[in-house]
Amino acid sequence: MSNQRQQKPTLTGQRFKTRKRDEKERFDPTQFQETIVQGLNQSGTDLEAVAKFLDASGAKLDYRRYAETLFDILVAGGMLAPGGTLSDEMTCTEFCLFKAQEDVETMQAYAQLLLFLKGFTESERNKLAMLTGILLANGNISASILGSLFNENLVKEGVSAAFAVKLFKSWLSEKDINSVAGSLRKVGMDSRLLELFPANKRSCEYFCKYFTDAGLKELSDFGKNQQSIGARKELQKELHEQMLRGEPLKDIIAYTREELKKNNISEKTMIGMIWGSVMSTVEWNKKEELVTEQAIKHLKQYSPLLKAFTSQGLSEVTLLLKIQEYCYDNIHFMKAFQKIVVLLYKANVLSEGAILKWYNDAHLAKGKSVFLEQMKQFVEWLKNAEEGKHFPDHFFFWGGGHGYL
């Protein structure tokens, strides 16, 4: 049986204990400062320990309510008195922006810590974002600071994306998108911008709409381009693997056409990717006289794939430029250029018009004199040959006449 005495009913009604959350908490910035300063001083100069303390304290203390006090502490070391001076009566912390070492690395660390916090008001975050954008534009801090915005809680609450809008507007008011993109690429942030959004909104479409609606179409277009680059890399990797597995050409062509349409890739871009994949699947002979024969046999096998994606004159010229570039960059292929072009002409991959266009004015500077000389005799034949006239046999031999195509 229970020893507890049962309460007797009263006429005045029963009193209930007020729950803590129902009480109106007194606004006490002094007590808030003491708690934060004590924790910072105990954490010492270890930024990671400081970040953990502030993160843990955020669950107990009302950062939003005391945002101004928190900002004073992290910047000046303590709550500021009227006139902008530190109060002599309050305990301060050495861990603050004004007492930190005067170097870029330390400033980056403090900036990351400030971005990590969600306790500031919207107005304070906007000002901090604008300042960060200006510092990025002037090269005072690295774009790696954006990594702080990928904090799960900040992303979930929409703080990260909103902060990014103000930051990029400020940055782009000082620098153009190419400069911003270069800074992002330097620290690997160019491919991580989708992480500003929760997983269920992490798509190129949402990214583009969000920043376009916010007046940042330049950033939206940059994000779209990055997504396209990522898709192209994945496609090229898959093409390479399909070729290594020896998949039927009709299946590779069907897959490539589907990806081209799905990712809105131009035929001109696609033929360059296909050429790169085709040439990367072989371990080439180091001897000049043997690598030509090896290349001709290999490209003859893949000519239907190349033909499927050269339906436009621009695509054909692009392929010719890729061949020229490859033969120049790989010294053993220098003498193979003309043989490769002739093979692809005979296989109806390259047309007479595309070859003449390349020869006359569309070629690259790389190896120009060597390759134009190689093509001279064949181009003369193209210019003078009558339609349907038999192709001279000597165009289909390589080296010293070791074989026939």
Order of alpha helices (4+ residues) and beta strands (2+ residues): alpha-alpha-alpha-beta-beta-alpha-alpha-alpha-alpha-alpha-alpha-alpha-alpha-alpha-alpha-alpha-alpha-alpha-alpha
